[in-house]
Amino acid sequence: MYINKEQLLETLAQIAPNRYLQAIVIVFLFVGLAKILDVVVLKVIKKWIEKTTFELDDHILDIVHKPVFISIIIFGLGLATERLEFKEAIGFMTLGGLKTIGILIWAFASAKLAKLLLGLVSHDQSRFKLIQDRTLPLFNNLLILLITGVTFYLLFLVWNIDLTAWVASAGILGLAISFAAKDTLANLFSGVFIMADAPYKLGDFIVLESGERGDVTNIGIRSTRILTRDDVEITIPNSIMGNTRVTNEAGGRHEKYRIRIKVGVAYGSDIDKVHEVLVDEAKKNPDVCKTPEPRVRFRTFGDSSLDHELLCWVSKPVFRGRVLHMLNTAVYKRFLKEGIEIPFPQRDVHIQPSSSDK
């Protein structure tokens, strides 16, 4: 909406020659314009929006409705103030106050709108992986800080405050804070990058380069927590997680994990029967996956044994230890029953008599 001030003032001069009366007319004119737009919004636009299936437009209208109404009135009060031709100091204070009110109103509206849009974006995990429910407070606070900074910048411009000294002070303060909280900032940025790159997620079973292994129970901004098989929770700073090798045993095409059981049988054993027994014991175990099927591999001719490997899958990596125990026990008992010998290394020691014993 464009309003030519010169044409408006000429029209008002013809209607009311007194400038005080003109100011009153301007105020009533803009209040009436605001009410007309308010009625149009409520009765026409809002009813049309309510028919749509999207809820976002309803919330946006509720947020910007009141700021638009108040901004029109403030604009009219500003024109009326200029028309009254106050002294420079009084006019500056009056216009500055009106502009301040308008800036603050739109700052609050922008904060509400940013919070609304972030909440909407956080539910679309396929496109916005970085913004999630747990990172929502972080981005919300960052946007609030950005809006607050822009608001103060505009307020300083309105009141003709020199920003040079403030910018210099802010730079020195920011440098001091960055040195004092460098570890915290490193964890913060690493946490954001971990959430963006997603090398692991909640519930994944991971193994760290240092040897710790367990389920991921929490991925925070500062640290990551894993629950070990001993039911001990370990908290690891994200700066370490971002610079170490992490093996995600629950990653890949599926969460299934392959376990390997190495077993050796004596030379002369019926290896077809060995293969049959190993596969049969794997299929009997209820925790072993049916797909992919268990399989046996004849690996090598050892010093004392024919080395085989039973390969089978479990549904989750955390079942590895229990299933290994059950299969090792079952295979040993079955080998005893079937008469399959499991050899062990043997050494023959020959004692050579010395020359003095001859």
Phi, psi and omega per residue, in radians:
M1 nan 2.095 -3.102
Y2 -1.894 2.280 3.128
I3 -2.146 2.134 3.100
N4 -1.488 1.943 -3.061
K5 -1.131 -0.674 -3.092
E6 -1.109 -0.805 3.124
Q7 -1.115 -0.666 3.139
L8 -1.113 -0.770 -3.131
L9 -1.174 -0.637 3.086
E10 -1.130 -0.721 3.118
T11 -1.120 -0.740 3.133
L12 -1.155 -0.597 3.132
A13 -1.125 -0.563 3.100
Q14 -1.303 -0.599 -3.109
I15 -1.375 -0.837 -3.074
A16 -2.361 1.894 -3.104
P17 -1.196 -0.427 -3.125
N18 -1.378 2.288 -3.065
R19 -1.220 -0.518 3.088
Y20 -1.160 -0.714 3.099
L21 -1.168 -0.625 3.093
Q22 -1.113 -0.697 3.119
A23 -1.095 -0.714 3.121
I24 -1.128 -0.734 3.122
V25 -1.073 -0.728 3.126
I26 -1.064 -0.770 -3.126
V27 -1.090 -0.842 -3.127
F28 -1.127 -0.608 -3.134
L29 -1.112 -0.792 -3.098
F30 -1.333 -0.543 3.038
V31 -1.132 -0.735 3.096
G32 -1.126 -0.699 3.109
L33 -1.099 -0.712 3.115
A34 -1.112 -0.707 3.140
K35 -1.168 -0.683 3.119
I36 -1.089 -0.809 3.104
L37 -1.110 -0.620 3.119
D38 -1.105 -0.756 3.129
V39 -1.154 -0.717 3.121
V40 -1.083 -0.737 -3.131
V41 -1.134 -0.813 -3.065
L42 -1.217 -0.716 -3.012
K43 -1.627 -0.428 -3.073
V44 -1.918 -1.088 -3.042
I45 -1.163 -0.763 -3.086
K46 -1.142 -0.698 3.115
K47 -1.148 -0.632 3.105
W48 -1.190 -0.681 -3.139
I49 -1.179 -0.634 -3.126
E50 -1.101 -0.374 3.139
K51 -1.396 -0.301 -3.138
T52 -1.350 2.795 -3.122
T53 -1.505 -0.202 -3.137
F54 -1.503 2.421 3.098
E55 -1.622 -0.274 -3.076
L56 -1.110 -0.748 -3.108
D57 -1.126 -0.573 3.082
D58 -1.099 -0.782 -3.119
H59 -1.186 -0.690 3.131
I60 -1.108 -0.732 3.122
L61 -1.108 -0.705 3.120
D62 -1.119 -0.577 -3.105
I63 -1.326 -0.787 -3.023
V64 -1.566 -0.176 -3.075
H65 -1.041 -0.941 -3.088
K66 -1.207 -0.757 3.100
P67 -1.024 -0.661 3.107
V68 -1.124 -0.758 -3.139
F69 -1.055 -0.818 -3.100
I70 -1.239 -0.613 -3.122
S71 -1.107 -0.663 3.108
I72 -1.104 -0.746 3.119
I73 -1.136 -0.738 3.129
I74 -1.094 -0.688 3.104
F75 -1.076 -0.746 3.095
G76 -1.120 -0.712 3.098
L77 -1.111 -0.628 3.095
G78 -1.135 -0.746 3.095
L79 -1.116 -0.680 3.128
A80 -1.141 -0.655 3.123
T81 -1.133 -0.764 3.100
E82 -1.090 -0.631 -3.115
R83 -1.231 -0.518 -3.139
L84 -1.279 -0.319 3.070
E85 0.948 0.982 3.067
F86 -1.144 2.968 3.006
K87 -1.080 2.751 -3.002
E88 -0.981 -0.785 -3.090
A89 -1.158 -0.768 -3.114
I90 -1.183 -0.740 3.123
G91 -1.112 -0.701 3.123
F92 -1.106 -0.762 -3.136
M93 -1.146 -0.712 -3.106
T94 -1.175 -0.867 3.130
L95 -1.131 -0.676 3.094
G96 -1.079 -0.705 3.100
G97 -1.133 -0.741 3.117
L98 -1.112 -0.756 3.117
K99 -1.129 -0.646 3.116
T100 -1.095 -0.759 3.119
I101 -1.074 -0.789 3.130
G102 -1.083 -0.738 3.133
I103 -1.107 -0.769 -3.126
L104 -1.138 -0.686 3.131
I105 -1.090 -0.797 -3.139
W106 -1.267 -0.464 3.062
A107 -1.142 -0.797 3.104
F108 -1.118 -0.692 3.109
A109 -1.137 -0.686 3.118
S110 -1.132 -0.666 3.115
A111 -1.117 -0.751 3.108
K112 -1.125 -0.725 -3.138
L113 -1.147 -0.706 3.108
A114 -1.108 -0.734 3.110
K115 -1.102 -0.696 3.124
L116 -1.123 -0.816 -3.109
L117 -1.173 -0.666 3.102
L118 -1.124 -0.723 3.093
G119 -1.089 -0.651 3.108
L120 -1.204 -0.738 -3.117
V121 -1.172 -0.621 -3.082
S122 -1.133 -0.335 3.140
H123 -1.514 -0.155 3.121
D124 -1.783 1.381 -3.065
Q125 -1.221 -0.376 -3.105
S126 -1.238 -0.488 -3.084
R127 -1.915 -0.547 -3.080
F128 -2.144 1.388 -3.097
K129 -1.270 -0.445 -3.088
L130 -1.270 -0.632 -3.112
I131 -1.636 1.848 -3.123
Q132 -2.225 3.089 -3.098
D133 -1.037 -0.688 -3.098
R134 -1.349 -0.404 3.103
T135 -1.668 -0.061 -3.088
L136 -1.041 -0.778 3.115
P137 -1.036 -0.641 3.139
L138 -1.091 -0.903 -3.116
F139 -1.186 -0.570 3.095
N140 -1.109 -0.775 3.118
N141 -1.162 -0.656 3.115
L142 -1.113 -0.732 3.100
L143 -1.158 -0.661 3.098
I144 -1.096 -0.728 3.097
L145 -1.106 -0.710 3.121
L146 -1.115 -0.809 3.128
I147 -1.111 -0.688 3.118
T148 -1.117 -0.729 3.116
G149 -1.097 -0.787 3.105
V150 -1.113 -0.666 3.137
T151 -1.093 -0.820 3.130
F152 -1.137 -0.635 3.103
Y153 -1.068 -0.793 3.127
L154 -1.156 -0.677 3.112
L155 -1.120 -0.685 3.089
F156 -1.099 -0.698 3.104
L157 -1.127 -0.693 -3.128
V158 -1.076 -0.727 -3.067
W159 -1.670 0.235 3.073
N160 0.960 0.771 3.108
I161 -1.637 2.285 -3.125
D162 -1.216 2.187 -3.078
L163 -1.567 -0.124 -3.042
T164 -1.056 -0.869 -3.105
A165 -1.161 -0.642 -3.140
W166 -1.174 -0.718 3.133
V167 -1.142 -0.717 3.118
A168 -1.110 -0.747 3.121
S169 -1.130 -0.713 3.129
A170 -1.126 -0.654 3.118
G171 -1.137 -0.769 3.117
I172 -1.135 -0.750 3.124
L173 -1.109 -0.741 3.126
G174 -1.115 -0.667 3.104
L175 -1.119 -0.735 3.126
A176 -1.128 -0.732 -3.141
I177 -1.157 -0.687 -3.122
S178 -1.108 -0.656 3.097
F179 -1.246 -0.691 -3.099
A180 -1.239 -0.553 -3.058
A181 -2.069 0.650 -3.083
K182 -1.139 -0.650 3.120
D183 -1.169 -0.733 3.126
T184 -1.120 -0.741 3.118
L185 -1.150 -0.649 3.103
A186 -1.096 -0.737 3.094
N187 -1.146 -0.654 -3.127
L188 -1.116 -0.884 -3.120
F189 -1.176 -0.657 3.097
S190 -1.110 -0.682 3.103
G191 -1.095 -0.695 3.107
V192 -1.144 -0.738 -3.140
F193 -1.180 -0.627 3.099
I194 -1.110 -0.747 3.132
M195 -1.190 -0.558 3.132
A196 -1.320 -0.755 -3.095
D197 -1.395 -0.500 3.101
A198 0.922 1.011 3.053
P199 -1.225 -0.344 3.053
Y200 -2.675 2.844 -3.130
K201 -2.362 3.052 -3.139
L202 -1.045 2.327 3.127
G203 1.613 -0.198 3.114
D204 -1.259 2.615 3.086
F205 -1.751 1.985 -3.038
I206 -2.087 2.717 3.076
V207 -2.204 2.193 -3.120
L208 -1.542 2.827 3.137
E209 -1.089 -0.512 3.133
S210 -1.382 -0.135 3.067
G211 1.944 -0.301 3.120
E212 -1.150 2.455 3.140
R213 -2.521 2.537 3.125
G214 2.941 -3.079 -3.141
D215 -1.458 2.419 3.056
V216 -1.339 2.046 -3.110
T217 -1.793 -0.375 -3.130
N218 -2.792 2.369 3.025
I219 -2.087 1.789 -3.099
G220 -1.782 -3.084 3.117
I221 -1.281 -0.592 -3.081
R222 -1.708 -0.601 -3.014
S223 -2.613 2.929 3.056
T224 -2.092 2.426 -3.136
R225 -2.029 2.377 3.060
I226 -2.217 2.542 3.127
L227 -1.842 2.026 -3.080
T228 -1.339 3.017 3.109
R229 -1.206 -0.238 3.043
D230 -1.558 0.189 -3.102
D231 1.035 0.644 3.069
V232 -1.961 2.210 -3.125
E233 -1.557 2.245 3.131
I234 -1.956 2.269 3.091
T235 -1.824 2.135 -3.070
I236 -2.107 2.171 3.104
P237 -1.006 2.494 -3.103
N238 -1.145 -0.435 3.090
S239 -1.128 -0.549 3.073
I240 -1.339 -0.750 -3.141
M241 -1.079 -0.563 -3.122
G242 -1.372 -0.197 -3.091
N243 -2.160 0.347 3.099
T244 -2.208 2.834 3.119
R245 -1.437 2.212 -3.124
V246 -2.054 2.119 3.067
T247 -1.682 1.999 -3.134
N248 -1.684 1.741 -3.097
E249 -1.285 -0.237 3.090
A250 -1.687 0.037 3.140
G251 -1.469 -2.889 -3.132
G252 1.543 -2.791 -3.077
R253 -1.181 -0.553 3.140
H254 -2.635 3.069 -3.078
E255 -1.515 -0.103 -3.122
K256 -1.114 2.602 -3.090
Y257 -2.236 2.318 -3.118
R258 -1.576 2.291 3.084
I259 -1.929 2.672 -3.085
R260 -2.184 2.255 3.091
I261 -2.040 1.926 -3.125
K262 -1.569 2.277 -3.140
V263 -2.555 2.450 3.106
G264 -2.019 2.487 3.108
V265 -2.105 2.767 -3.056
A266 -1.217 2.647 3.032
Y267 -1.067 2.409 -3.083
G268 1.694 -0.101 3.121
S269 -1.256 2.688 3.059
D270 -1.377 1.748 -3.023
I271 -1.214 -0.466 3.066
D272 -1.102 -0.707 3.109
K273 -1.202 -0.647 3.095
V274 -1.052 -0.798 3.131
H275 -1.076 -0.740 -3.118
E276 -1.116 -0.744 -3.134
V277 -1.138 -0.780 -3.114
L278 -1.089 -0.821 3.139
V279 -1.134 -0.697 -3.116
D280 -1.105 -0.758 3.129
E281 -1.159 -0.612 3.095
A282 -1.164 -0.717 -3.130
K283 -1.212 -0.447 3.133
K284 -1.270 -0.430 -3.081
N285 -1.315 2.159 -3.087
P286 -1.204 -0.337 -3.111
D287 -1.544 -0.082 3.101
V288 -1.527 2.312 -3.092
C289 -1.194 2.491 3.073
K290 -1.317 -0.520 3.125
T291 -2.281 2.146 -0.073
P292 -1.160 2.699 -3.115
E293 -1.283 2.627 3.056
P294 -1.079 2.610 -3.135
R295 -2.545 2.769 -3.135
V296 -2.100 2.446 3.083
R297 -2.194 2.253 3.046
F298 -1.478 1.872 -2.955
R299 -1.474 -0.919 -3.019
T300 -2.829 2.865 3.011
F301 -1.580 1.857 -3.107
G302 -1.433 3.116 3.125
D303 -1.119 -0.666 -3.086
S304 -2.181 -0.042 -3.002
S305 -2.636 2.859 2.962
L306 -1.646 1.929 -2.977
D307 -1.498 2.167 3.113
H308 -2.095 2.862 3.105
E309 -2.426 2.176 3.054
L310 -1.620 2.130 -3.133
L311 -1.947 2.188 3.079
C312 -2.635 2.919 -3.024
W313 -2.050 2.542 3.001
V314 -2.025 2.749 -3.016
S315 -1.207 -0.511 -3.141
K316 -2.443 2.587 -3.135
P317 -1.052 -0.482 -3.093
V318 -1.183 -0.283 3.141
F319 -1.480 -0.048 -3.019
R320 -1.004 -0.896 -3.074
G321 -1.075 -0.789 -3.106
R322 -1.165 -0.749 -3.114
V323 -1.207 -0.662 3.062
L324 -1.032 -0.755 3.109
H325 -1.069 -0.815 -3.101
M326 -1.149 -0.732 -3.128
L327 -1.230 -0.722 3.100
N328 -1.036 -0.747 3.124
T329 -1.128 -0.797 -3.104
A330 -1.145 -0.709 -3.125
V331 -1.161 -0.729 3.140
Y332 -1.095 -0.795 3.140
K333 -1.129 -0.697 -3.118
R334 -1.196 -0.661 3.099
F335 -1.112 -0.701 3.087
L336 -1.093 -0.727 -3.120
K337 -1.179 -0.683 -3.084
E338 -1.508 -0.062 3.141
G339 1.291 0.450 3.104
I340 -1.576 2.147 -3.044
E341 -1.510 2.329 3.005
I342 -1.799 1.839 -3.043
P343 -1.319 2.890 3.028
F344 -2.344 2.666 -3.078
P345 -1.037 2.374 3.104
Q346 -2.233 2.543 3.107
R347 -2.280 2.310 3.041
D348 -1.662 2.213 -3.128
V349 -1.860 2.099 3.102
H350 -1.855 2.136 3.132
I351 -1.660 2.008 3.135
Q352 -1.554 2.082 -3.136
P353 -1.113 2.563 3.119
S354 -1.404 2.931 -3.098
S355 -1.155 -0.481 -3.119
S356 -1.257 -0.400 -3.138
D357 -1.437 -0.207 -3.108
K358 -1.373 nan nan
